[in-house]
């Protein structure tokens, strides 16, 4: 599954340090942001439905089966 020519990435939230728009143990879609990555941040679509930058240390990358990835694209 690709978005803008790159593979869609997913992460699981390990901690949220009082960020109201993140839930621990929940899977989030990552949007590419090279500049943010340089500062150890990643851009995720959070509970608000918008994309925001969060510390990369809050998340762990996960590989999802194709059928699960497709369900994310259907929800958008």
Protein Blocks (a to p, Z undefined) as FASTA:
>chain_A
ZZehiacdddddfbgghpakbcehiacdddddfklmmnopacdddfkopacdddfklpcc
ddddfklmmmmmmmZZ
